[in-house]
Amino acid sequence: MNPACSKIYLNLPKKKTKCAKYIPKNAIYTSPEIQNQIISILAEVVREQVVSDLKSTDVKWFTLLEDGTRDTNNRENISIGIRYVKSGKVFESFLGIYTTEKLNAQTFTKLTLDILNKNKIDPAHIISQCYDGASVMSGRKGGVAALIEKSVGRCVPYVHCFNHRLHLVVVRVVTEIPILKHFFDQAILLHKFFGHGKIAAIYKGKTIVRLLEQRWSGHLTVVRVIYSNYSEILRTLDEIRKDNSFNGQDVAKSRGIKLVMLEIDFRFSLVLMKKILEFLKPADAILQERSTSLKDANCVILSVKSKIQDLRSDEVLQTLVNEAMHLCSEVNSNTENLRPRRDIKISGNMKNYLLTEPLPSSSSGMISNLDDKIKSAFFETVDIISNLLKDRFTNNDELINAVSSLDEINMEKLKYFENIGIELPSVEEITVVKDFLHGKPLDQYFNILYENRVAFQKTYCLYAAVATIGCSTAVNESSFSTLTAINRPQRYSMNQQRMADLIYLAFGRQRSREIDFDLFLRKFNNLKNRSLQLF
């Protein structure tokens, strides 16, 4: 701090301890322009900490993470993140949110490279790229992934974000199966209806959340709420009909919604989607962890796919039907179409006739008498999800096989990594490493090699480089959640740079709390000539 300022502060009367009272009136530093400068400098200090971490990593490599979304001002926001290994641990950090008017691959590529260069991050150290599956990002010839690879001058694998793939699977099945599409349309209606203050006041269950179509996990949240509060929702709808204080429109809507909820299509869709989405939940949980490796994510996806395929049986269908029928005591009178038909007795008048068609019978149980639409929806849903999980998670097979080969330390398969610029250890070092790791848990290899990196430097660098390869843009999606929290209606007039800086500070709140304010004051003081010299 400037000595003169320190002297003023030390000579303050004891009863007046606020420095602001003694700052000259021409240097109060509260104007909108000054506020923007302060916010911008704070964001710059936090970003410098991230870049500093990247420059002190265990290996030079990093993965580029990128995703985009539109905000309420119809601006395209591009979130850029990086994944790296430091001190034997995997980190994913956020570099910032940026905007552009043109939405083509060339513009996105130039923006990305400019941001990296501005922060003195060498693009030549990109080991992999993780984006969504839009053609502008994933195009083999003209997409961002291809242009980045061309700029770097070597193979830089592109990984389609696993979370985006799961989302596309769920969206596809919901749009292709009519009763599922209708169910989620009705879930949206439930959210809107129960969002009215007067109705919400008499509803005692958990809030019926809005369906977040951007992320498939939003479908699971909605399903869980409706399932666990099914009886309470019906009770509230009955209460509305009995309460004379509600207008005719609300009463009519409550009657209609209850009839829909009592239909077997709605109840069966509810229990079916709960079953399937709960199976997908472990995949979402591991993909939200920023330290998750490509190998671990792929293993979980394979397990999920296997369990989804196991659902395809009459026994599972029967279980789901029973659950739908007994969801609550009020639905018993609305399940006629699911009740087993009575055995049809042969009339005595038919004894002397030859029957060419078998008479219906309930001996095969309820499944044989189910509405064809319910059976068809069940088997179609399971088949579509199984096939989509198979088709959408096969475009990184070569990379995944190479990553998996680290478990057996297969030198032949490890040669793949030379194509992406990773230096392999010598055959002799690999031989010693295999003997050293023999009998030790596979999931501890990375930690063990880090602790013994002096002895096995090249092997550890190989493992660290592979751990850097990302599989999800979870850090970017989290930044969009912060964007939604910051960009409230009262802030719609905020300029993009101020909003981006506030998002950056809010998202990296841990780093923001640890800002070196001496460094901040120096930057603020040196930005332009100040009326009050702080340093």
ZAGULO-326303 format. One line per field, with one value per residue (C-alpha): residue number from 1; x, y, z. Coordinates in steps of 0.001 Angstrom, whole numbers. Each point is the difference from the previous one (the first is absolute). Layout:
// ZAGULO-326303
i = NUM, ...;
u = X, ...;
v = Y, ...;
w = Z, ...;
***
This chain:
// ZAGULO-326303
i = 1, 2, 3, 4, 5, 6, 7, 8, 9, 10, 11, 12, 13, 14, 15, 16, 17, 18, 19, 20, 21, 22, 23, 24, 25, 26, 27, 28, 29, 30, 31, 32, 33, 34, 35, 36, 37, 38, 39, 40, 41, 42, 43, 44, 45, 46, 47, 48, 49, 50, 51, 52, 53, 54, 55, 56, 57, 58, 59, 60, 61, 62, 63, 64, 65, 66, 67, 68, 69, 70, 71, 72, 73, 74, 75, 76, 77, 78, 79, 80, 81, 82, 83, 84, 85, 86, 87, 88, 89, 90, 91, 92, 93, 94, 95, 96, 97, 98, 99, 100, 101, 102, 103, 104, 105, 106, 107, 108, 109, 110, 111, 112, 113, 114, 115, 116, 117, 118, 119, 120, 121, 122, 123, 124, 125, 126, 127, 128, 129, 130, 131, 132, 133, 134, 135, 136, 137, 138, 139, 140, 141, 142, 143, 144, 145, 146, 147, 148, 149, 150, 151, 152, 153, 154, 155, 156, 157, 158, 159, 160, 161, 162, 163, 164, 165, 166, 167, 168, 169, 170, 171, 172, 173, 174, 175, 176, 177, 178, 179, 180, 181, 182, 183, 184, 185, 186, 187, 188, 189, 190, 191, 192, 193, 194, 195, 196, 197, 198, 199, 200, 201, 202, 203, 204, 205, 206, 207, 208, 209, 210, 211, 212, 213, 214, 215, 216, 217, 218, 219, 220, 221, 222, 223, 224, 225, 226, 227, 228, 229, 230, 231, 232, 233, 234, 235, 236, 237, 238, 239, 240, 241, 242, 243, 244, 245, 246, 247, 248, 249, 250, 251, 252, 253, 254, 255, 256, 257, 258, 259, 260, 261, 262, 263, 264, 265, 266, 267, 268, 269, 270, 271, 272, 273, 274, 275, 276, 277, 278, 279, 280, 281, 282, 283, 284, 285, 286, 287, 288, 289, 290, 291, 292, 293, 294, 295, 296, 297, 298, 299, 300, 301, 302, 303, 304, 305, 306, 307, 308, 309, 310, 311, 312, 313, 314, 315, 316, 317, 318, 319, 320, 321, 322, 323, 324, 325, 326, 327, 328, 329, 330, 331, 332, 333, 334, 335, 336, 337, 338, 339, 340, 341, 342, 343, 344, 345, 346, 347, 348, 349, 350, 351, 352, 353, 354, 355, 356, 357, 358, 359, 360, 361, 362, 363, 364, 365, 366, 367, 368, 369, 370, 371, 372, 373, 374, 375, 376, 377, 378, 379, 380, 381, 382, 383, 384, 385, 386, 387, 388, 389, 390, 391, 392, 393, 394, 395, 396, 397, 398, 399, 400, 401, 402, 403, 404, 405, 406, 407, 408, 409, 410, 411, 412, 413, 414, 415, 416, 417, 418, 419, 420, 421, 422, 423, 424, 425, 426, 427, 428, 429, 430, 431, 432, 433, 434, 435, 436, 437, 438, 439, 440, 441, 442, 443, 444, 445, 446, 447, 448, 449, 450, 451, 452, 453, 454, 455, 456, 457, 458, 459, 460, 461, 462, 463, 464, 465, 466, 467, 468, 469, 470, 471, 472, 473, 474, 475, 476, 477, 478, 479, 480, 481, 482, 483, 484, 485, 486, 487, 488, 489, 490, 491, 492, 493, 494, 495, 496, 497, 498, 499, 500, 501, 502, 503, 504, 505, 506, 507, 508, 509, 510, 511, 512, 513, 514, 515, 516, 517, 518, 519, 520, 521, 522, 523, 524, 525, 526, 527, 528, 529, 530, 531, 532, 533, 534, 535;
u = 0, 1135, 1886, -2081, -3213, 1440, 847, -3519, -1467, 2257, -872, -3768, -1943, -720, -3757, 61, 1506, -1464, 2629, -2718, -901, 3460, 377, -32, -3404, 1490, 1194, -2914, 272, -3697, -940, -1335, 3206, 2146, -2235, 517, 3755, 81, -2068, 2159, 3259, -1266, -937, 3422, 1762, -2000, 655, 3728, -126, -1536, 2613, 2732, -1281, 23, 3623, 1063, -1670, 1610, -70, -335, -3247, -3552, -3419, -2101, -3623, -2567, -3784, -2526, -3433, -2321, -1028, -3229, 1455, 410, 3790, 2053, 2253, 3095, 1416, 3658, 1688, 3179, 849, 3484, 1944, 1825, 1631, -1384, -3618, -2326, -1492, -2502, 28, -2143, 1699, -3051, -3182, 244, -2426, 13, -2488, 1045, -706, 2278, 2969, 2587, -1251, -107, 3492, 1466, -1691, 1376, 3558, -78, -1087, 2765, 2632, -1265, 503, 3410, -1194, 1733, -2587, 2735, -498, -3637, -187, -3732, -3192, -3400, -3073, -3628, -978, -1165, 1436, 1575, 2135, 419, 131, 2783, 1231, -1333, -952, 1796, 1612, 1463, 1156, 1684, 1742, 1155, 1280, 1964, 1409, -529, -2755, -2099, -2814, -3526, -2249, -3715, -1078, -1467, -2641, -1208, -203, -2153, -2222, -493, -926, -2711, -1353, -188, -1982, -2334, -798, -416, -2329, -3374, -1133, 3344, -165, -3528, 1104, 2730, -2329, -2405, 2860, 635, -3708, 179, 2923, -1847, -3275, 1546, 2194, -2966, 207, -3465, 407, 3541, -1326, -2223, 2488, 2062, 2361, 3379, 46, -720, 3070, 235, 1194, 3555, 173, 3694, 1045, -1493, 374, -2784, -2360, 1003, -543, -3521, -840, 1247, -2086, -3224, 526, 704, -2827, -2583, -2645, 536, -408, -3322, -1103, 765, -1947, -3016, 355, -143, -3268, -1554, 1252, -2518, 2632, 1580, -1379, -1579, 3119, 2134, -2645, -263, 3776, 211, -2633, 1795, 3441, -1334, -1626, 3303, 1969, -2370, 392, 2160, 2110, 1086, 638, 1845, 2150, 804, 1249, 1734, 1979, 862, 1424, 2041, 1228, 1078, 2203, 1578, 569, 3357, 1351, -1080, 1527, 3424, -21, -673, 3234, 2685, 2705, -1768, 2167, -1067, 529, -2145, -2799, -25, -126, -3041, -1751, 583, -1472, -3042, -555, 134, -2559, -2351, 88, -846, -3295, -1352, -2200, -3648, 838, 1307, -2985, -2347, 1783, -302, -3681, -695, 1854, -2007, -3291, 703, 1606, -2759, -3308, -2020, 881, -1728, -3124, 1991, 1842, -2620, 2204, 2693, -2162, 253, -2953, -2166, 272, -2696, -2041, -1030, -3736, -1746, -1472, 3544, 775, -1016, 2100, 3673, 1754, 2595, 1062, 1217, -2163, 1656, 1332, 1599, 2181, 3083, -491, -267, 2835, -1868, -3007, 1852, -783, 2316, 1008, 1464, 1925, 1231, 1119, 1940, 1923, 559, 1403, 2438, 1081, 496, 2057, 2128, 714, 725, 2399, 1772, 95, 867, 2872, 2093, 1781, 3026, 743, 3649, 712, -1903, 1799, 3343, -991, -1188, 3316, 1649, -1456, 2116, 2724, -51, 2865, -1517, -3304, 1733, 1549, -3273, 1016, 3029, -2455, -1290, 3444, 522, 3487, 23, 2369, 2694, -717, 2372, -1830, -3357, 1347, 1080, -3274, -2079, 1930, -218, -3799, -664, -2589, -950, -3596, -635, -1737, 3128, 2481, -113, 507, 2770, 1838, -349, 1573, 2833, 270, 3716, 624, -2624, -105, -955, -2639, -1572, -28, -1806, -2637, -394, -412, -2687, -1766, -145, -2263, -3546, -3398, -2510, -604, -1479, 2083, -1521, -3524, 615, 1052, -3348, -1786, 1937, -943, -3689, 405, 1794, -2019, -3261, -2703, 1238, 3408, -1112, 1463, 3438, 2705, 1502, 3495, -1251, -2301, 2822, 2320, -2643, -692, 3714, 355, -3138, 961, 3537, -1127, 2655, 2769, -1862, 102, 3785, 806, 3203, -1421, 3421, 301, -3525, 735, 3191, -1888, -2802, 2489, 1982, -3022, -79, 992, -1896, -964, 955, 3239, -445, 3555;
v = 0, 3556, 1386, 3172, -2042, -2046, 3178, 1356, -3289, -157, 3581, -609, 927, -3111, 404, 134, -3173, -150, 937, 844, 3134, 1452, -883, 3117, 675, -231, -3571, -1929, -2697, -968, 904, -2738, 233, -559, -2886, -1704, 523, -1501, -3045, -473, 178, -2443, -2477, 530, -804, -3221, -1029, 577, -2467, -2642, 620, -145, -3422, -1181, 1063, -1967, -3280, -3438, -260, 2682, -1396, 1260, -823, 2758, 3, 2129, 373, 2640, 1253, 2937, 2288, 1950, 2877, -2435, 251, -3051, -708, -2147, -1583, -1046, -2257, -2042, -3344, -722, -2013, 1687, -1624, -3373, 1223, 822, 3506, 1655, 3795, 2628, 2607, 2167, 659, 1803, 1025, 301, 1083, -2509, -3630, -1805, -2286, 2515, 2647, -2423, -1290, 3499, 1017, -3077, 447, 3736, -693, -2567, 2327, 2954, -2049, -1207, -3609, -1895, -1737, -2472, -1657, -952, -3774, -440, 1950, -505, 1730, -776, -1836, 2969, -77, 3427, -1543, -3611, 286, -2234, 2535, 3414, -318, 1657, -3326, -416, 3638, -172, -3189, 1662, 3004, -2211, -2071, -3473, -2379, 1500, -2471, 1388, -1496, 647, 957, -3098, 2076, 1438, -3504, -1189, 3038, -792, -3589, 1115, 2730, -2458, -2612, 2621, 1464, -3355, -1728, 1859, -854, 1158, 3259, 596, -825, 2662, 2524, -638, 364, 3484, 774, -1218, 2323, 3013, -805, -656, 3064, 2321, 1499, -981, -3605, -251, 1126, -3086, -2436, -1686, -2035, 749, 2752, -1274, 1265, 1322, -2470, 990, -1122, 930, -2882, -3477, -124, 2598, -2724, -2216, 2810, 610, -3711, -430, 2909, -1144, -3625, 795, 2560, -1751, -390, 3543, 1420, -1870, 1204, 3595, -332, -1297, 2873, 2525, -1497, 211, 3498, 2599, 2736, -1373, 1202, -2251, -80, -1378, -2565, -1142, -304, -1956, -2457, -449, -444, -2596, -2007, 35, -1075, -2917, -1331, -3077, 1664, 2707, -2344, -2577, 2696, 1329, -3321, -986, 3238, -74, -3488, 833, 3430, -1387, -2443, 2922, 1981, -1641, 1053, 3583, -35, -1142, 2392, 2950, -807, 2080, -2530, -2847, -1695, -1061, -3659, 190, 1826, -2596, -2874, 1511, 535, -3674, -1073, 2234, -1365, -3565, 685, 1783, -3044, -2254, 1878, -1534, -2745, -729, -302, 3573, 1243, -1779, 1581, 3492, -534, -1096, 3049, 2271, -1588, 314, 3441, 1251, -1258, 2402, -1602, -3335, 1072, 1137, -3188, -1946, -238, -1782, -2518, -3626, -1079, -2772, -3422, -391, -3131, -2025, 86, -3320, 824, -108, -3590, -1426, 2499, 19, 3212, 1311, 2996, -317, 1753, 2758, -1122, 1696, -2967, 1813, 2780, 3730, 517, -1688, 2277, 3287, 2801, -428, 3639, -580, -3113, 1644, 3128, -2085, -2146, 2892, 2164, -2668, -836, 3617, 898, -3153, 646, 3689, -733, -2410, 2328, 3270, -1339, -1673, 2871, 91, -3722, 336, 2627, -1905, -3251, 1760, 1569, -3386, -1576, 1868, -2649, -2707, 2421, -1493, 1623, -825, 1726, 2914, 988, 1763, 2802, 808, 1161, 2714, 1184, -1886, -1359, -3650, -1402, -2449, -3718, -517, 2495, -1539, -3448, 1211, 1895, -3107, -1990, 2843, 339, -3740, -912, 3608, 1275, 1332, 3123, 877, -145, 3746, 943, -2554, 1267, 3593, -920, -1742, 2440, 510, -3635, -286, 3517, -848, -2521, 2460, 2689, -2457, -748, 3695, 899, -2673, 1193, 3444, -1296, 1150, -1586, 2614, 3753, 8, 3052, 1952, -1082, 1123, 3410, 263, -609, 2938, 2038, -702, 1070, 3240, 1000, 839, 2233, 3040, -458, -432, 3401, -985, -5, -3343, 635, 935, -3030, -2329, 1330, -380, -3572, -746, 1351, -1790, -3309, 111, 1272, -1984, 1694, 3318, -179, -465, 2983, 1857, 3494, 1611, -1375, 1200, 3530, 174, -997, 2458, 2783, -665, -275, 3808, 3151, 31, 3025, -1937, -1968, -3310, -1190;
w = 0, -748, 3084, -93, 168, 2878, 1890, -453, 1219, 3109, 999, -93, 3139, 2083, -243, -3819, -1373, -3516, -2542, -2541, 1957, -625, -3661, -2213, -1563, -3493, 633, 1521, -2726, -121, -3574, -2352, -2024, 3094, 1093, -3366, 269, 3494, -1052, -3093, 1961, 2634, -2761, -1583, 3285, 435, -3622, 499, 2897, -2298, -2685, 2639, 1077, -3606, -417, 3073, -931, 154, -3803, -2647, -1407, 482, -1441, -1540, 1246, -1777, -69, -1010, 1025, -668, 2837, 457, -2047, -2921, 222, -867, 2984, -521, 3148, -182, 2544, 361, 1602, 1356, 2587, 2869, 3036, -991, -186, -2891, -162, -2303, 52, -1647, -2212, -639, -1958, -3309, -2702, -3762, -2626, -2655, 829, -2421, 617, -1216, 2445, 2929, -812, -255, 3256, 1785, -1252, 746, 3598, 468, -1463, 2037, 3160, -1269, -248, -2800, -2261, -1011, 3398, -643, 395, -671, -628, 1620, -1455, -769, -3166, -2084, -3523, 490, 2765, -1116, -3812, -1316, -2535, 929, 3665, 2911, 960, -3504, -198, 3419, -1055, -3218, 1952, 2406, -2849, 1464, 1094, 2824, 833, 236, 2685, -282, 3546, 1667, 1806, -3302, -1426, 2904, -429, -3692, 893, 2435, -2295, -2890, 1906, 1488, -3419, -1761, 2512, -46, 3522, 1421, -1931, 1286, 3546, 36, -1662, 2863, 2492, -1400, 461, 3614, 701, -1401, 1767, 3416, -351, 624, 3472, 1186, -1134, 1353, 3406, 416, -1560, 2730, -2157, -1517, -2588, -3506, -1784, -3548, -2610, -992, -3592, -315, 2260, 119, 3793, 96, -1209, 2935, 2517, -1318, 15, 3577, 1267, -1670, 1099, 3656, 217, -2164, 2727, 1274, -3503, -380, 3441, -943, -3255, 1956, 2479, -2839, -1243, 3469, 808, -1209, 75, -3200, -3298, -2588, -2145, 2832, 880, -3607, -279, 3257, -1240, -3312, 1604, 2448, -2796, -1884, 3075, 613, -3528, -315, -2718, 2444, 2918, -2073, -1633, 3462, 1406, -3257, -301, 3682, -429, -3090, 1081, 3384, -1909, -1848, 3205, 911, -3387, 622, 3485, -1197, -2952, 2294, 1845, -1664, 789, -1846, -2603, -3470, 943, 3149, -1816, -2778, 2519, 1713, -3336, -907, 3353, -474, -3506, 1305, 2733, -2408, -2294, 2966, 396, -3202, 1423, 724, 3686, 189, -1983, 2423, 2972, -1484, -799, 3576, 1302, -2283, 1058, 3712, -128, 2255, 1325, -2133, -3317, 493, -1846, -3021, -901, -1849, -3076, 2025, 1850, -1125, -2032, 1397, -1600, -2610, 576, -3023, -445, 104, -3407, -1458, 1014, -3353, -1982, -999, 1205, -2496, 2196, 3618, 2533, 2138, 3342, 3014, 794, -1277, 2523, -282, -2514, -2837, 528, 295, -2362, -3000, 317, 3486, -1011, -3171, 1883, 2529, -2477, -2421, 2794, 1183, -3565, -1083, 3079, -299, -3679, 530, 2853, -2303, -3018, 1747, 2087, -2689, -1760, 2347, 10, -1054, 2651, 2713, -837, 284, 3327, 1290, -1011, 2895, 2310, -1595, -1146, -3486, -1909, -3381, 769, 1712, -3334, -807, 2354, -2127, -2684, 2317, 1099, 3266, 530, 1061, 2631, -1042, -194, 2924, 2218, -924, 911, 3440, 526, -789, 2579, 2531, -397, -22, 2639, 727, -556, -3526, 1280, 2008, -2892, -634, 3670, 460, -3077, 1213, 3334, -1880, -2921, 599, -878, -2745, -1429, -3604, 1065, 2432, -2698, -2287, 2652, 833, -3679, -426, 3171, -1618, -2787, 791, -612, 1155, -124, 3508, 967, -2905, 898, 3584, -1287, -1810, 3298, 1425, -3071, 674, 3630, -948, -3062, 1795, -1555, 1919, -1638, -3621, -900, 1315, -2676, -956, 1398, 3467, 44, -1132, 2715, 2713, -1145, 142, 3532, 1220, -1593, 1403, 3394, 1847, -1966, 230, 3797, -107, -2235, 833, 471, -123, -3519, -778, 1258, -2059, -3144, 755, 696, -3184, -2284, -429, 1859, 3278, 2032, 3101, -388, 1805, -681;
***
